[in-house]
Amino acid sequence: MQIQINTDHNIEGREALAAHVSGVVENAVGRFSDHVTRVEVHLTDEVGHKSGQDDKRCVMEARLKGRQPIAVTHHAESMHQAVDAAADKLTRLVESTIERLRDQEIRAAAAPHQEPWEV
């Protein structure tokens, strides 16, 4: 599983933040690495050097094998809070998506096979 981190020009301490983000993402979705090929993380400080409430944004986009990407967003007062909350959301979304796909596969396997002309 690849983890790609993108930041805007307002983000300081990129190396330390990247290490933190990589660890958080690995802990959040590492157990789904058979299904997740890549996670892209986009970090932005929406008001730059000014202080603002919930101005830090983290978007996480997971690429699942053979599926369209899924994404979550979280705004918070600090970048660490935004990353942690987005990772929690991503964990729940990936888990529910994989469960839904498994349920569909089980139902498809259990359904009796019909030829198209046997309706």
C-alpha positions in Angstrom: 0.0 0.0 0.0 1.4 3.4 -1.0 0.8 6.5 1.0 1.1 9.8 -0.8 1.0 13.0 1.1 0.3 16.4 -0.5 0.5 19.7 1.4 -0.2 23.3 0.5 2.4 26.0 0.8 1.0 27.1 4.2 2.0 23.8 6.0 5.0 24.0 8.2 7.1 21.1 9.4 6.3 18.9 6.4 8.8 16.1 7.1 7.6 15.6 10.7 4.0 15.9 9.7 4.5 13.4 6.8 6.0 10.9 9.3 3.0 11.3 11.6 0.5 11.1 8.8 2.1 7.9 7.4 1.9 6.2 10.8 -1.7 7.3 11.3 -2.7 6.0 7.8 -0.8 2.7 8.3 -2.5 2.1 11.6 -5.9 3.1 10.2 -6.1 1.0 7.1 -3.0 -1.2 7.1 -5.1 -4.3 7.9 -6.9 -3.7 4.6 -3.7 -3.6 2.6 -4.9 -6.6 0.5 -7.7 -4.3 -0.8 -6.2 -0.8 -0.6 -3.5 0.0 -3.2 -2.9 3.6 -2.3 -4.0 6.3 0.1 -3.6 10.0 -1.0 -3.6 12.5 1.8 -4.2 16.2 1.1 -3.4 18.7 3.9 -4.4 22.3 3.7 -4.4 25.3 6.0 -7.4 27.2 4.5 -6.6 30.6 6.0 -2.8 30.5 5.9 -0.9 32.1 8.7 -4.0 33.7 10.2 -5.6 31.8 13.0 -9.1 30.5 12.5 -11.4 27.9 13.9 -11.3 24.6 12.1 -9.2 26.0 9.3 -7.0 22.8 9.0 -8.3 20.4 6.4 -7.4 16.8 5.8 -8.7 14.9 2.8 -7.9 11.2 2.5 -8.6 9.2 -0.6 -8.3 5.5 -0.7 -7.9 3.5 -3.9 -9.4 0.0 -3.6 -8.4 -2.7 -6.1 -10.9 -2.7 -9.0 -13.1 0.1 -7.5 -13.5 3.8 -7.7 -11.6 5.8 -5.1 -13.4 6.7 -1.9 -12.7 9.8 0.1 -13.3 11.5 3.5 -12.7 15.0 4.7 -12.2 16.5 8.2 -11.7 20.1 9.4 -10.1 20.8 12.8 -8.2 23.4 14.8 -4.9 21.5 14.4 -3.5 19.5 11.6 -3.0 16.5 13.9 -6.6 16.6 14.9 -7.7 16.8 11.3 -5.5 13.8 10.3 -6.6 11.6 13.2 -10.3 12.3 12.6 -10.0 11.8 8.9 -8.2 8.5 9.5 -11.0 7.3 11.7 -13.6 8.2 9.1 -11.5 6.5 6.4 -11.2 3.3 8.5 -15.0 3.1 8.9 -15.6 3.8 5.2 -13.1 1.3 3.9 -14.4 -1.3 6.3 -18.0 -0.8 5.3 -17.1 -0.7 1.6 -15.2 -4.0 1.9 -18.1 -5.6 3.9 -20.6 -4.5 1.3 -18.5 -5.9 -1.5 -18.2 -9.2 0.4 -21.9 -9.4 1.0 -22.5 -8.8 -2.8 -20.1 -11.6 -3.7 -21.8 -14.0 -1.2 -25.2 -13.2 -2.6 -24.1 -13.5 -6.1 -22.5 -16.9 -5.4 -25.6 -18.2 -3.6 -28.0 -17.1 -6.3 -29.1 -19.9 -8.6 -27.6 -19.5 -12.1 -30.2 -18.6 -14.7 -29.6 -18.4 -18.4 -30.8 -15.1 -19.9 -33.6 -16.8 -21.8 -35.0 -18.5 -18.6 -36.7 -15.5 -17.1 
